[in-house]
Amino acid sequence: MSLTKDERILRHKRFLKANWDLLSAFAWGQFQEQGRGAVVVDEIDIIHASTPQYAAIKLRYVADATPMLVDIGGWPGDRESTWVKTYEPDERVIVLIVREGGGTSGYLIGGSTKPSVAFARKRVERN
């Protein structure tokens, strides 16, 4: 899919807004297990940017100071590295979207539901 930079950013932001509960619940659970880090999403998995994609998306998590971070060559840039050191995990989520054509787009996002609350809701839904 050939998108302009502005179209790609708009699509990413729609996806992030529509999937806040999923992303924040996942991030909170991983933060509890691994520490500060970021959710990683492959852009190719973003099918319907404006609607929640609960079952259709594969999420990964990369934590700061872990072998996986070393394997991927570190944080994409100084901005993302600073975010990881300074974000409030129960308010914000860092999402790295791996673009289809190469490269990574980083976002520091927030939503109306705290990540810890979204995580608790998802646990109840699974039981």
Summary of the structure (lengths in Angstrom):
residues: 127
radius of gyration: 14.0
end to end distance: 38.5
largest distance: 42.5
contacts: 353
relative contact order: 0.22
helix: 46%
strand: 20%
